[in-house]
Amino acid sequence: MFGIGFQELIIIAIIALLIVGPKKLPDLAKTLGKGIRDFKNATDGITDDLKDTLKDEDKKADQGNGLENSLLVKKSETEDKNEAAGRDAGIK
């Protein structure tokens, strides 16, 4: 854990006990643990949001320029079919 051995953890605990005192040490540890947990949850949330955004961007890039599903392309395709049908009707 962070390259700190067991002996260093004991020394840090003793110094914290001397500075804070035995009555406030459990409250300090509880507050510190809650702060670390909240920070971890926040970073996980940001990571998830970034992953979702990147997935959405990849899907958009895979679809091309997006004109395949636009109304203008569909309209021009139907106009082409109508023109072809009109030419076929005029020839007969």
Kinemage of the C-alpha trace (Angstrom):
@kinemage 1
@onewidth
@group {chain A} dominant
@subgroup {mainchain}
@vectorlist {calphas} color= white
{ca met a 1} P 0.000 0.000 0.000
{ca phe a 2} L 1.768 3.130 -1.295
{ca gly a 3} L 5.138 1.470 -0.621
{ca ile a 4} L 4.653 1.880 3.134
{ca gly a 5} L 5.574 -1.048 5.319
{ca phe a 6} L 3.985 -2.242 8.545
{ca gln a 7} L 6.535 -0.443 10.734
{ca glu a 8} L 5.882 2.879 9.022
{ca leu a 9} L 2.120 2.459 9.514
{ca ile a 10} L 2.641 1.876 13.249
{ca ile a 11} L 4.796 5.002 13.523
{ca ile a 12} L 2.187 7.087 11.636
{ca ala a 13} L -0.572 5.729 13.909
{ca ile a 14} L 1.408 6.595 17.050
{ca ile a 15} L 2.121 10.135 15.808
{ca ala a 16} L -1.561 10.617 14.880
{ca leu a 17} L -2.574 9.355 18.330
{ca leu a 18} L -0.228 11.832 20.020
{ca ile a 19} L -1.304 14.792 17.874
{ca val a 20} L -5.079 14.227 17.742
{ca gly a 21} L -5.634 12.371 20.988
{ca pro a 22} L -7.373 9.102 21.755
{ca lys a 23} L -10.888 10.616 21.920
{ca lys a 24} L -10.867 12.270 18.503
{ca leu a 25} L -8.834 9.659 16.615
{ca pro a 26} L -11.816 7.393 15.731
{ca asp a 27} L -13.795 10.390 14.437
{ca leu a 28} L -10.804 11.507 12.394
{ca ala a 29} L -10.382 8.023 10.894
{ca lys a 30} L -14.109 7.851 10.083
{ca thr a 31} L -14.038 11.260 8.394
{ca leu a 32} L -10.899 10.386 6.457
{ca gly a 33} L -12.393 7.082 5.281
{ca lys a 34} L -15.611 8.797 4.175
{ca gly a 35} L -13.644 11.429 2.282
{ca ile a 36} L -11.590 8.813 0.457
{ca arg a 37} L -14.750 6.834 -0.398
{ca asp a 38} L -16.504 9.948 -1.748
{ca phe a 39} L -13.448 10.846 -3.823
{ca lys a 40} L -13.303 7.318 -5.264
{ca asn a 41} L -17.024 7.380 -6.113
{ca ala a 42} L -16.646 10.761 -7.824
{ca thr a 43} L -13.694 9.610 -9.913
{ca asp a 44} L -15.538 6.399 -10.853
{ca gly a 45} L -18.542 8.464 -11.952
{ca ile a 46} L -16.402 10.723 -14.107
{ca thr a 47} L -14.661 7.694 -15.629
{ca asp a 48} L -18.014 6.090 -16.472
{ca asp a 49} L -19.274 9.323 -18.065
{ca leu a 50} L -16.144 9.598 -20.197
{ca lys a 51} L -16.447 5.980 -21.321
{ca asp a 52} L -20.101 6.515 -22.281
{ca thr a 53} L -19.210 9.659 -24.218
{ca leu a 54} L -16.433 7.871 -26.076
{ca lys a 55} L -18.763 4.988 -26.936
{ca asp a 56} L -21.323 7.452 -28.322
{ca glu a 57} L -18.639 9.178 -30.388
{ca asp a 58} L -17.441 5.832 -31.742
{ca lys a 59} L -20.985 4.905 -32.760
{ca lys a 60} L -21.374 8.224 -34.571
{ca ala a 61} L -18.049 7.729 -36.333
{ca asp a 62} L -19.061 4.206 -37.388
{ca gln a 63} L -22.262 5.551 -38.936
{ca gly a 64} L -20.270 7.774 -41.267
{ca asn a 65} L -21.279 11.320 -41.853
{ca gly a 66} L -24.858 10.715 -40.772
{ca leu a 67} L -26.457 11.450 -44.135
{ca glu a 68} L -27.622 7.872 -44.564
{ca asn a 69} L -30.541 8.454 -42.223
{ca ser a 70} L -31.332 12.054 -43.041
{ca leu a 71} L -34.554 13.141 -44.690
{ca leu a 72} L -32.733 14.816 -47.571
{ca val a 73} L -31.116 11.581 -48.676
{ca lys a 74} L -34.369 9.661 -48.363
{ca lys a 75} L -36.193 12.368 -50.259
{ca ser a 76} L -33.682 12.355 -53.077
{ca glu a 77} L -33.869 8.564 -53.292
{ca thr a 78} L -37.658 8.675 -53.643
{ca glu a 79} L -37.357 11.489 -56.198
{ca asp a 80} L -34.949 9.332 -58.182
{ca lys a 81} L -37.415 6.436 -58.100
{ca asn a 82} L -40.267 8.730 -59.169
{ca glu a 83} L -38.226 10.129 -62.039
{ca ala a 84} L -37.264 6.628 -63.148
{ca ala a 85} L -40.906 5.538 -62.964
{ca gly a 86} L -41.926 8.611 -64.970
{ca arg a 87} L -39.362 7.860 -67.649
{ca asp a 88} L -40.487 4.238 -67.794
{ca ala a 89} L -44.130 5.352 -68.130
{ca gly a 90} L -43.217 7.806 -70.878
{ca ile a 91} L -41.371 5.150 -72.875
{ca lys a 92} L -44.265 2.665 -72.820
